[in-house]
Structures are given as structure tokens and as C-alpha cells.
């Protein structure tokens, strides 16, 4: 196949289908009618001799051949995008750009207050939205430009992505001020004897911690299990439960909720928190500005 025989707009639609998995959503994003998108898909199928996307109950799922094409096409479109926008610049003071960042609830608690305070000062018309890293196909959404940056422990973002270390943190043991554990050094036996709040934050990397804590002759007495960290401060504040949480989250919650945290008595792995962006937007001035702002505010060293 020669490029002269290919309408590059078809590749844009292909890339959008990879991210959205719905013809109607692709049509909405590109300002097209659904018949136009369906017609483009038919042309793509004919050009490549493959179905490319199969209709399922969960949307249009790519075939193995479409997955094989995905990275190369995404990279090529990114290079074209970068070339035609090479002379553009980003003026944060006057921009009305809306950015989307993938992060966990921990990220929202830790990063957003300071980030929004800073943006209010230097980019008053810029807006931010967040999405859960685990609630979407993060890789495809970032490749399509729907998510600008992602923050966290995200081993699935490898080929086609840049990343930069923000910091490494420890896990700590947290409880209300005045808790019986606050009067002495917390030993493993003290920790396991306490009543626990367990946070099962699926798909975030924190599940490994629960495995380690429960792989012990001693057993935690888990009195409450929740699926996220948002309510942890409120719960610990008014109970005698203890929780295992990342240190940066503990720093943010200690003062507002009158909590205390100590070094964890169980040896747990450190957490590396990185900032991720897709290679397509590596030279995008707006993307460069936002990731530079986050790095300057939160990176260690």
C-alpha cells in the first residue's frame, strides 16, 4: 500500500476508535455523523483486509491486527501533530485550555489543593478535570489526547510513554490522636492486635501491601473495608481503627483530622510515584507547561 492511496483522515478515525470504542463517541469528538464514521471504518477494513474492530457488548473491540497497528499509527500521528504545531506556544496567563489528569483518590487529596492554588495565580482561565486511572483504558485515552497526564504507580504505561519520577514514599501506620498506640513505639504485635481499617484500592498497586500484611502468622482484625482512601480521615478521626496509608497522604490528613502517623512496624515496599505523558505530546507546549508545573511543585530533589 502506498501513502498516496491512503486518506490520512482514516487513520485519525482509527486512532479515535481505539480510544473510545464507540462509533457514536468518535463521531461526536470529530464533529462527524455516525454514518461517516461507519463508512470510514468500512474503507479501513477494505484497505487493510481485516475487520479491525468487532462489535461486542462492551463496545468496538480491536482485533489483534488493529492492536498491532495501534502504536505505529499513534506515533506517526503524534509526529505529524508535533510538526504542524511546532511554532505554537502556550500562554498560561491567557489560555482557556482544559486539561485532564489521570490519578487516584490519593492523588486528588495530595496534588490538587496545591496545584489548583498555583493555577489560580498563574493561569486563572485554565481548568482541570481528573479521571480515575483504573476507570478507563488509560493507555489509549492518553494516546488519543483525551488525558494529558497521569500520576501514580502505573507499570502499564511503558512503550510510547515518557515518565519522570516525582518522589518515593513509604507506608505508615495512622490513627487518631490519643489512640493507645500513640503512647509508645508501635511493634508488629501491637499493630496486629489493633482493629483495622483496610483500603482495597483495586488496580492501583496498593493491593501488594495487603498481601504482605496478611502473609504473616499474625492476623489483622479488619473491622471495616472500603474501596478508596477518600473517607479514611473521617473514619480514623472518630474510631479506634488503624490504617496503613502512603506517607504523603498521611501528611495531608494529619492536621485537618487530628490524626497521628508513625513508621510502619511491618517492612513494606516503597512506592515510586511518577508523572506520565504520551510521546505524541512530548513537545506540545501546553503539555510541557503543565507537567513542568507539577514537577516543580512536587518533585523531590
VOKOL-413681 format. One record per residue (C-alpha): residue in three letters; x negated, y negated, z. Coordinates in Angstrom, 2 decimals. Example, Ala and Ser with C-alpha at 12.3 -4.5 7.8 and 13.67 -1.06 7.14 Angstrom:
2
residu;x;y;z
ALA;-12.30;4.50;7.80
SER;-13.67;1.06;7.14
END
This chain:
301
residu;x;y;z
UNK;0.00;0.00;0.00
UNK;-1.31;-3.44;-0.94
UNK;-0.61;-6.58;1.10
UNK;0.86;-8.23;-1.99
UNK;3.62;-5.61;-1.83
UNK;4.38;-6.40;1.83
UNK;6.61;-9.16;3.21
UNK;4.81;-10.14;6.43
UNK;8.13;-11.19;7.97
UNK;8.96;-7.49;8.09
UNK;6.04;-6.97;10.46
UNK;7.38;-9.73;12.72
UNK;10.68;-7.86;12.91
UNK;8.82;-4.59;13.53
UNK;6.97;-6.23;16.43
UNK;10.18;-7.60;17.89
UNK;11.88;-4.20;17.67
UNK;9.00;-2.70;19.62
UNK;9.57;-5.19;22.42
UNK;13.36;-5.46;22.51
UNK;14.52;-2.01;21.28
UNK;17.85;-3.62;20.23
UNK;18.77;-4.91;16.76
UNK;21.16;-7.48;18.27
UNK;18.47;-8.92;20.57
UNK;15.92;-9.13;17.74
UNK;18.49;-10.93;15.60
UNK;19.14;-13.39;18.43
UNK;15.43;-14.03;19.04
UNK;14.68;-14.68;15.37
UNK;17.85;-16.58;14.52
UNK;18.99;-13.91;12.05
UNK;22.16;-11.92;11.55
UNK;22.19;-8.30;12.63
UNK;22.67;-7.13;9.01
UNK;19.47;-8.96;8.07
UNK;17.52;-7.14;10.79
UNK;19.04;-3.80;9.81
UNK;18.16;-4.46;6.18
UNK;14.58;-5.32;7.17
UNK;14.33;-2.06;9.12
UNK;15.57;-0.14;6.09
UNK;12.87;-1.79;3.96
UNK;10.22;-0.95;6.55
UNK;11.33;2.68;6.62
UNK;11.04;2.87;2.87
UNK;7.61;1.21;2.82
UNK;6.13;3.47;5.49
UNK;8.06;6.64;4.69
UNK;9.04;7.03;8.33
UNK;12.16;6.36;10.42
UNK;10.05;4.10;12.71
UNK;12.90;3.58;15.23
UNK;15.55;6.09;16.29
UNK;18.84;5.04;17.84
UNK;19.28;6.52;21.33
UNK;21.45;5.82;24.37
UNK;18.63;3.65;25.76
UNK;18.10;1.64;22.57
UNK;15.96;1.92;19.45
UNK;13.04;4.16;20.42
UNK;9.86;4.09;18.29
UNK;8.68;7.23;16.52
UNK;5.11;8.47;17.11
UNK;4.11;6.82;13.82
UNK;5.59;3.48;14.94
UNK;3.62;3.77;18.21
UNK;0.51;4.42;16.13
UNK;1.12;1.25;14.10
UNK;2.06;-0.91;17.08
UNK;-1.31;-2.01;18.40
UNK;-2.84;-2.77;14.99
UNK;0.18;-4.75;13.81
UNK;0.41;-6.63;17.10
UNK;-3.27;-7.51;16.97
UNK;-3.04;-8.63;13.32
UNK;-0.03;-10.86;14.01
UNK;-1.84;-12.31;17.01
UNK;-4.84;-13.21;14.89
UNK;-2.60;-14.89;12.32
UNK;-0.75;-16.75;15.07
UNK;-4.04;-17.93;16.56
UNK;-5.38;-19.06;13.18
UNK;-2.36;-21.13;12.18
UNK;-2.21;-22.73;15.63
UNK;-5.93;-23.27;16.03
UNK;-5.61;-27.05;16.04
UNK;-2.76;-27.26;18.51
UNK;-3.29;-28.48;22.04
UNK;-1.31;-28.33;25.25
UNK;-0.41;-31.44;27.22
UNK;0.85;-30.21;30.61
UNK;1.93;-33.67;31.77
UNK;4.49;-33.96;28.96
UNK;5.21;-30.37;27.94
UNK;8.67;-28.87;28.46
UNK;7.32;-25.36;27.96
UNK;8.92;-22.47;29.83
UNK;6.53;-19.73;30.98
UNK;7.41;-16.21;32.09
UNK;5.19;-14.29;34.52
UNK;5.41;-10.61;35.42
UNK;4.89;-9.99;39.13
UNK;6.19;-8.10;42.14
UNK;8.20;-9.50;45.02
UNK;4.89;-9.73;46.92
UNK;3.57;-11.88;44.09
UNK;6.57;-14.18;44.31
UNK;6.06;-14.66;48.05
UNK;2.31;-15.19;47.78
UNK;1.80;-17.04;44.49
UNK;4.95;-19.00;43.70
UNK;5.14;-21.56;46.53
UNK;1.67;-22.95;45.85
UNK;1.98;-22.57;42.08
UNK;5.24;-24.49;41.92
UNK;3.89;-27.19;44.22
UNK;0.94;-27.64;41.88
UNK;3.05;-27.58;38.70
UNK;5.38;-30.21;40.15
UNK;2.37;-32.53;40.38
UNK;0.52;-31.83;37.12
UNK;3.26;-30.53;34.79
UNK;6.61;-31.86;36.05
UNK;8.62;-30.74;33.00
UNK;7.23;-27.20;32.81
UNK;9.43;-24.38;34.11
UNK;8.55;-20.89;35.34
UNK;10.54;-17.67;35.38
UNK;9.46;-14.33;36.80
UNK;10.27;-10.74;35.92
UNK;9.52;-7.55;37.80
UNK;6.54;-5.72;36.34
UNK;8.41;-2.45;36.75
UNK;11.78;-3.58;35.36
UNK;10.70;-3.91;31.72
UNK;8.31;-2.45;29.19
UNK;5.63;-4.91;30.26
UNK;3.09;-3.99;27.59
UNK;5.49;-4.54;24.69
UNK;7.06;-7.65;26.22
UNK;3.64;-9.30;26.61
UNK;2.59;-8.27;23.12
UNK;5.76;-9.86;21.72
UNK;5.13;-13.06;23.68
UNK;8.18;-12.75;25.95
UNK;5.96;-12.51;29.04
UNK;2.98;-14.90;29.12
UNK;1.02;-13.46;32.03
UNK;1.22;-10.63;34.54
UNK;-0.26;-10.44;38.03
UNK;-0.90;-7.36;40.10
UNK;-2.34;-3.86;40.12
UNK;-1.42;-2.83;36.56
UNK;-3.51;0.06;35.23
UNK;-1.14;0.48;32.26
UNK;-2.38;-2.77;30.70
UNK;-5.60;-1.68;29.00
UNK;-6.05;-1.72;25.21
UNK;-5.13;-5.09;23.73
UNK;-5.23;-6.97;27.05
UNK;-7.64;-9.25;28.83
UNK;-7.80;-9.27;32.61
UNK;-9.56;-11.30;35.27
UNK;-9.97;-10.43;38.92
UNK;-8.25;-12.78;41.34
UNK;-9.10;-11.07;44.62
UNK;-9.41;-7.81;46.52
UNK;-7.39;-7.36;49.67
UNK;-6.90;-4.89;52.49
UNK;-3.80;-3.40;54.02
UNK;-2.96;-4.50;57.55
UNK;-0.57;-3.41;60.29
UNK;2.11;-6.03;61.02
UNK;4.66;-6.51;63.81
UNK;6.41;-9.24;65.80
UNK;4.54;-11.37;68.32
UNK;4.91;-9.82;71.74
UNK;5.05;-6.29;70.39
UNK;3.40;-3.77;72.70
UNK;0.73;-3.12;70.02
UNK;-0.42;-6.74;70.18
UNK;-1.97;-6.29;73.63
UNK;-4.85;-4.04;72.62
UNK;-6.80;-2.65;69.72
UNK;-4.46;-0.52;67.63
UNK;-5.68;3.06;67.40
UNK;-4.33;5.66;64.93
UNK;-2.42;7.38;67.74
UNK;-0.78;4.07;68.72
UNK;0.14;3.40;65.10
UNK;1.77;6.77;64.50
UNK;3.61;6.64;67.82
UNK;5.37;3.39;66.85
UNK;8.66;3.09;64.97
UNK;8.03;2.22;61.32
UNK;9.46;0.17;58.51
UNK;8.46;1.86;55.23
UNK;8.47;-0.03;51.94
UNK;8.91;2.19;48.89
UNK;7.94;-0.20;46.11
UNK;8.12;2.13;43.11
UNK;5.65;1.70;40.27
UNK;3.51;-0.93;42.00
UNK;0.58;1.17;43.23
UNK;1.62;0.89;46.87
UNK;3.03;4.42;46.82
UNK;-0.50;5.75;47.24
UNK;-0.61;4.21;50.70
UNK;2.45;6.15;51.84
UNK;0.83;9.35;50.58
UNK;-2.29;8.68;52.65
UNK;-0.35;7.70;55.79
UNK;1.79;10.81;55.58
UNK;-1.11;13.15;54.80
UNK;-2.03;13.39;58.45
UNK;-1.43;15.80;61.34
UNK;0.30;12.84;62.99
UNK;3.65;11.81;61.54
UNK;5.12;8.35;61.21
UNK;8.51;7.80;62.78
UNK;10.15;5.96;59.89
UNK;13.28;4.27;61.19
UNK;14.00;2.15;58.12
UNK;13.08;2.43;54.45
UNK;13.54;-0.45;51.97
UNK;12.73;-0.70;48.24
UNK;10.89;-4.04;48.34
UNK;8.97;-6.45;50.56
UNK;11.35;-9.42;50.45
UNK;13.13;-8.69;53.75
UNK;10.09;-7.43;55.69
UNK;9.55;-10.67;57.61
UNK;13.17;-10.91;58.70
UNK;13.25;-7.28;59.79
UNK;10.00;-7.28;61.76
UNK;10.90;-10.56;63.44
UNK;13.89;-9.09;65.25
UNK;12.84;-5.46;65.82
UNK;10.02;-3.40;67.31
UNK;9.22;-1.85;63.93
UNK;5.73;-1.99;62.45
UNK;4.90;-2.14;58.75
UNK;1.89;-1.56;56.53
UNK;1.56;-4.53;54.16
UNK;-1.09;-6.21;51.99
UNK;-3.13;-8.78;53.89
UNK;-2.27;-11.77;51.64
UNK;1.42;-11.10;52.16
UNK;0.84;-10.91;55.92
UNK;-0.89;-14.31;55.80
UNK;2.18;-15.86;54.21
UNK;4.70;-14.23;56.57
UNK;2.93;-14.54;59.93
UNK;3.70;-18.15;60.82
UNK;7.25;-18.52;59.38
UNK;8.46;-15.32;61.07
UNK;6.30;-15.44;64.22
UNK;4.55;-12.20;63.32
UNK;1.11;-10.81;64.05
UNK;-1.11;-8.56;61.96
UNK;-4.23;-6.56;62.79
UNK;-6.78;-4.46;60.97
UNK;-5.16;-1.22;59.93
UNK;-6.14;1.74;62.13
UNK;-5.97;4.14;59.16
UNK;-8.57;3.96;56.40
UNK;-6.67;2.78;53.31
UNK;-7.83;1.79;49.80
UNK;-8.38;-1.83;48.89
UNK;-6.08;-3.49;46.36
UNK;-7.54;-5.25;43.33
UNK;-5.18;-7.99;42.11
UNK;-5.82;-9.07;38.53
UNK;-4.40;-11.60;36.11
UNK;-3.49;-10.10;32.70
UNK;-2.72;-11.59;29.28
UNK;-2.40;-10.15;25.80
UNK;-5.24;-10.57;23.31
UNK;-2.83;-12.24;20.88
UNK;-2.59;-15.23;23.20
UNK;-6.19;-15.35;24.38
UNK;-6.83;-18.64;22.56
UNK;-3.33;-20.08;22.96
UNK;-3.83;-23.47;24.69
UNK;-0.69;-23.19;26.85
UNK;-1.58;-19.68;27.97
UNK;-5.15;-20.79;28.69
UNK;-3.88;-23.67;30.81
UNK;-1.55;-21.58;32.96
UNK;-3.99;-18.76;33.61
UNK;-6.72;-21.30;34.39
UNK;-4.41;-22.98;36.90
UNK;-3.59;-19.69;38.62
UNK;-7.22;-18.61;38.68
UNK;-8.45;-21.92;40.13
UNK;-5.82;-21.78;42.87
UNK;-6.05;-18.15;43.92
UNK;-9.31;-16.52;42.82
UNK;-11.97;-15.64;45.36
UNK;-15.45;-16.95;44.68
END
